[in-house]
Amino acid sequence: MMQQTDTPLPEATRNLDITSDVCPMTFVRTRLALDDMEAGQTLAVRLMEGMPLRNVKRSAGALGHEIVTQTDNGDGTFTLLIRKCHAPA
């Protein structure tokens, strides 16, 4: 279950900053990072609000990964903590 939070995120296994990327590269880079991780590990993705945020959340969920938290960084960016839920297909 995703929760909205303004508190610091738990330490992630890996961090990815895609604030300078545009769709569809936002999810391409996120998926490549997730594909390189083990099930149960977490990826903290910093991205811009709007379309990048919506698309990464939707695409990660569609692939079966869990959005653990969504944090508003207060500067037009958000950080999603994504838990990889399975091995790559």
N, C-alpha and C positions, 0 to 999 in steps of 0.2 A: 504494500500500500504506500503510495507516494505521500509525503508530507511536505508542506511549505514551511520553511524555516528561515530565520535570520541568524541562527546560531552557527558557529563554526562546524564544518563537516568533519565526520570521523575521517581519520587518515585513509586515503585511497591507496590501492595497490599501484595505480598508475594515474598520471595527470595528463590531460590533453587540452591545449588552448587552441580553439578554432575561431576566435573572435575576428580574425582577419579573413576568414573563408566565407564564401557564399554558397547557397544551395546550388547543385546537389553535393558539392564537395564537403559540406559540413557532415553529412552522414557517411559519405565515402570514407573520410578520415576516421570517424568514430567507429565504423564497422571494421576497418583494418586494425585498429587498436584492439577492439574486442576479440577479433579472430585470433589475435596473437596472445590472448590471455587464457588462463585456466578457469573452468567453471567455479563459481563462488567468489572469484576475485572482483574487485570494484574499480571502476574507472570514473574519475572526476573530470567532467567535460565542461570547460568554460566556453560559453558561446553568447552570441548576441540575442537580444529579445526578438520577438516577432517570428518570422518564418523559420529561421534556423532552430529556434527553441521548439516550435511546434513540430517541425519535420523530424528532428532527432528523437524527440520523445515518442512520436507515433511510430517511426521506423524501428527503434530499439524495442518497443513493446511488441510490434508485429513479429519480430524475430524471436520473441520469447524471453527477452531480458527484462529485469525489474528496475524501474526507476525508484530508487530508494528515497532520495530527497531532491528537492528543487530549491535552490537558494537564490534569492534576489541580491545581487552584489551592490545594488544601489547606484550603479554607474551605467545602466543600460545593458549590462551583461548579467547572465545567470550562470550558476554552476549546477549541473546535474550529476548526481552520484548514481551510476548505473552498475548493478550487480549482474555479472555474466551468469546466465542460468543453465547453460548447456555447452557441450563441445561444439566446435564449428561443424557445419553440415558438409 
